[in-house]
Amino acid sequence: SFFKSAISAASDLNESLNKTRVVFRAASGDVEAFAATSARAVGLSKQAAFEALGTFGNLFQALGSTRQAAASMSITTVRLAADLASFNNIGVDEALERLRSGLVGEIEPLRRLGISFNAAQVEAKALALGLADSTGAISEGAKVQARLALIIEQSGNALGDFARTADDLANKTRIVTAEFQDMQARLGQKLQPLLLDTLVAIESLIVGVGNLATK
């Protein structure tokens, strides 16, 4: 039913929000502010935005980024996914997965999006961005930052496409769907206390009946 779906949506949102706060901690404010507008900005519900941001935040931190840097790069990546999805007529989830592959060095999935680079270009970009350490070595985290910079450079005409075409059918559908999912989650959050009270009452009834049965 609709109300069951609403409660499920609220539960999923709470889980994703908790994950986000664990991943980004003090830097979660910027991420939460972005997710609050994600339906209209990138066509993702708050819950979907939190999931994507948390996934990339984990990735960037595992490769050596600070929480603040991971938050900034995660937001950039999700915005970029929305633009690439819009421009190339693919789903945002597919764009996110192709970007994840490209950021860790699997370039083939990016080629469908018109993006391609090699290891030498990544190292050159990292050096140009001043990401090498004092010995001239380039960490894996620095390579990820360099790959993101190259992806943005090569995204060209796709940049900003979601906003430019927000009123077209495909993106308007994404926006309305995301807004509906957010509305469901808000309703579910209002229903959760009532459901919890009901469950507590049922539990008490079961315990009471059980006690009577043992007398």
ZINOR-V230543 format. One record per residue. N is the residue number from 0. SS is DSSP state (@ for helix, = for strand, . for the rest). PHI is phi in whole degrees, 0 to 359 (none if undefined). PSI is psi as a letter, one per 30 degrees, with the letter a starting at -180 (999 if undefined). Layout:
n=N ss=SS phi=PHI psi=PSI
n=N ss=SS phi=PHI psi=PSI
This chain:
n=0 ss=. phi=none psi=l
n=1 ss=@ phi=297 psi=e
n=2 ss=@ phi=292 psi=e
n=3 ss=@ phi=296 psi=e
n=4 ss=@ phi=295 psi=e
n=5 ss=@ phi=295 psi=e
n=6 ss=@ phi=295 psi=e
n=7 ss=@ phi=296 psi=e
n=8 ss=@ phi=297 psi=e
n=9 ss=@ phi=294 psi=e
n=10 ss=@ phi=296 psi=e
n=11 ss=@ phi=298 psi=e
n=12 ss=@ phi=297 psi=e
n=13 ss=@ phi=297 psi=e
n=14 ss=@ phi=297 psi=e
n=15 ss=@ phi=292 psi=e
n=16 ss=@ phi=295 psi=e
n=17 ss=@ phi=298 psi=e
n=18 ss=@ phi=300 psi=e
n=19 ss=@ phi=299 psi=e
n=20 ss=@ phi=292 psi=e
n=21 ss=@ phi=291 psi=e
n=22 ss=@ phi=293 psi=e
n=23 ss=@ phi=260 psi=f
n=24 ss=@ phi=48 psi=c
n=25 ss=@ phi=297 psi=f
n=26 ss=@ phi=270 psi=g
n=27 ss=@ phi=288 psi=f
n=28 ss=@ phi=301 psi=e
n=29 ss=@ phi=297 psi=e
n=30 ss=@ phi=293 psi=e
n=31 ss=@ phi=293 psi=e
n=32 ss=@ phi=296 psi=e
n=33 ss=@ phi=294 psi=e
n=34 ss=@ phi=297 psi=f
n=35 ss=@ phi=296 psi=f
n=36 ss=. phi=243 psi=g
n=37 ss=@ phi=293 psi=f
n=38 ss=@ phi=300 psi=e
n=39 ss=@ phi=277 psi=f
n=40 ss=@ phi=282 psi=e
n=41 ss=@ phi=223 psi=g
n=42 ss=. phi=74 psi=g
n=43 ss=. phi=239 psi=k
n=44 ss=. phi=295 psi=l
n=45 ss=@ phi=302 psi=e
n=46 ss=@ phi=297 psi=e
n=47 ss=@ phi=294 psi=e
n=48 ss=@ phi=295 psi=e
n=49 ss=@ phi=300 psi=e
n=50 ss=@ phi=298 psi=e
n=51 ss=@ phi=296 psi=e
n=52 ss=@ phi=296 psi=e
n=53 ss=@ phi=295 psi=e
n=54 ss=@ phi=297 psi=e
n=55 ss=@ phi=289 psi=e
n=56 ss=@ phi=299 psi=e
n=57 ss=@ phi=300 psi=e
n=58 ss=@ phi=298 psi=e
n=59 ss=@ phi=297 psi=e
n=60 ss=@ phi=291 psi=e
n=61 ss=@ phi=298 psi=f
n=62 ss=. phi=262 psi=g
n=63 ss=. phi=106 psi=g
n=64 ss=. phi=282 psi=l
n=65 ss=. phi=289 psi=l
n=66 ss=@ phi=297 psi=e
n=67 ss=@ phi=295 psi=e
n=68 ss=@ phi=295 psi=e
n=69 ss=@ phi=297 psi=e
n=70 ss=@ phi=297 psi=e
n=71 ss=@ phi=297 psi=e
n=72 ss=@ phi=292 psi=e
n=73 ss=@ phi=294 psi=e
n=74 ss=@ phi=297 psi=e
n=75 ss=@ phi=301 psi=e
n=76 ss=@ phi=294 psi=e
n=77 ss=@ phi=292 psi=e
n=78 ss=@ phi=300 psi=e
n=79 ss=@ phi=297 psi=e
n=80 ss=@ phi=299 psi=e
n=81 ss=@ phi=296 psi=e
n=82 ss=@ phi=294 psi=e
n=83 ss=@ phi=293 psi=e
n=84 ss=@ phi=297 psi=e
n=85 ss=@ phi=297 psi=e
n=86 ss=@ phi=290 psi=e
n=87 ss=@ phi=259 psi=g
n=88 ss=. phi=56 psi=h
n=89 ss=. phi=232 psi=l
n=90 ss=. phi=287 psi=l
n=91 ss=@ phi=296 psi=e
n=92 ss=@ phi=300 psi=e
n=93 ss=@ phi=295 psi=e
n=94 ss=@ phi=298 psi=e
n=95 ss=@ phi=299 psi=e
n=96 ss=@ phi=293 psi=e
n=97 ss=@ phi=294 psi=e
n=98 ss=@ phi=293 psi=e
n=99 ss=@ phi=302 psi=e
n=100 ss=@ phi=298 psi=e
n=101 ss=@ phi=296 psi=e
n=102 ss=@ phi=293 psi=f
n=103 ss=. phi=264 psi=g
n=104 ss=. phi=102 psi=g
n=105 ss=. phi=267 psi=j
n=106 ss=. phi=280 psi=f
n=107 ss=@ phi=308 psi=e
n=108 ss=@ phi=299 psi=f
n=109 ss=@ phi=280 psi=f
n=110 ss=@ phi=296 psi=e
n=111 ss=. phi=296 psi=f
n=112 ss=. phi=267 psi=g
n=113 ss=. phi=78 psi=g
n=114 ss=. phi=239 psi=k
n=115 ss=. phi=203 psi=k
n=116 ss=. phi=203 psi=l
n=117 ss=. phi=243 psi=l
n=118 ss=@ phi=298 psi=e
n=119 ss=@ phi=296 psi=e
n=120 ss=@ phi=293 psi=e
n=121 ss=@ phi=296 psi=e
n=122 ss=@ phi=296 psi=e
n=123 ss=@ phi=296 psi=e
n=124 ss=@ phi=294 psi=e
n=125 ss=@ phi=299 psi=e
n=126 ss=@ phi=295 psi=e
n=127 ss=@ phi=296 psi=e
n=128 ss=. phi=273 psi=g
n=129 ss=. phi=71 psi=h
n=130 ss=. phi=265 psi=f
n=131 ss=. phi=285 psi=l
n=132 ss=. phi=280 psi=a
n=133 ss=. phi=296 psi=f
n=134 ss=. phi=265 psi=f
n=135 ss=. phi=90 psi=g
n=136 ss=. phi=283 psi=k
n=137 ss=. phi=244 psi=j
n=138 ss=. phi=287 psi=l
n=139 ss=@ phi=295 psi=e
n=140 ss=@ phi=298 psi=e
n=141 ss=@ phi=294 psi=e
n=142 ss=@ phi=294 psi=e
n=143 ss=@ phi=296 psi=e
n=144 ss=@ phi=298 psi=e
n=145 ss=@ phi=294 psi=e
n=146 ss=@ phi=297 psi=e
n=147 ss=@ phi=298 psi=e
n=148 ss=@ phi=297 psi=e
n=149 ss=@ phi=294 psi=e
n=150 ss=@ phi=298 psi=e
n=151 ss=@ phi=297 psi=e
n=152 ss=@ phi=302 psi=e
n=153 ss=@ phi=273 psi=f
n=154 ss=@ phi=287 psi=f
n=155 ss=@ phi=46 psi=c
n=156 ss=@ phi=295 psi=f
n=157 ss=@ phi=287 psi=f
n=158 ss=. phi=299 psi=k
n=159 ss=. phi=81 psi=g
n=160 ss=@ phi=292 psi=e
n=161 ss=@ phi=298 psi=e
n=162 ss=@ phi=294 psi=e
n=163 ss=@ phi=296 psi=e
n=164 ss=. phi=245 psi=g
n=165 ss=. phi=299 psi=f
n=166 ss=. phi=267 psi=f
n=167 ss=. phi=285 psi=l
n=168 ss=@ phi=303 psi=e
n=169 ss=@ phi=298 psi=e
n=170 ss=@ phi=285 psi=e
n=171 ss=@ phi=297 psi=e
n=172 ss=@ phi=297 psi=e
n=173 ss=@ phi=298 psi=e
n=174 ss=@ phi=296 psi=e
n=175 ss=@ phi=296 psi=e
n=176 ss=@ phi=298 psi=e
n=177 ss=@ phi=295 psi=e
n=178 ss=@ phi=296 psi=e
n=179 ss=@ phi=296 psi=e
n=180 ss=@ phi=296 psi=e
n=181 ss=@ phi=295 psi=e
n=182 ss=@ phi=297 psi=e
n=183 ss=@ phi=301 psi=e
n=184 ss=@ phi=295 psi=e
n=185 ss=@ phi=297 psi=e
n=186 ss=@ phi=297 psi=e
n=187 ss=@ phi=299 psi=e
n=188 ss=@ phi=296 psi=e
n=189 ss=@ phi=287 psi=e
n=190 ss=@ phi=278 psi=f
n=191 ss=@ phi=302 psi=e
n=192 ss=@ phi=300 psi=e
n=193 ss=@ phi=298 psi=e
n=194 ss=@ phi=296 psi=e
n=195 ss=@ phi=297 psi=e
n=196 ss=@ phi=300 psi=e
n=197 ss=@ phi=296 psi=e
n=198 ss=@ phi=294 psi=e
n=199 ss=@ phi=297 psi=e
n=200 ss=@ phi=296 psi=e
n=201 ss=@ phi=296 psi=e
n=202 ss=@ phi=298 psi=e
n=203 ss=@ phi=297 psi=e
n=204 ss=@ phi=297 psi=e
n=205 ss=@ phi=298 psi=e
n=206 ss=@ phi=296 psi=e
n=207 ss=@ phi=296 psi=e
n=208 ss=@ phi=297 psi=e
n=209 ss=@ phi=296 psi=e
n=210 ss=@ phi=294 psi=e
n=211 ss=@ phi=295 psi=e
n=212 ss=@ phi=291 psi=f
n=213 ss=. phi=268 psi=f
n=214 ss=. phi=276 psi=999
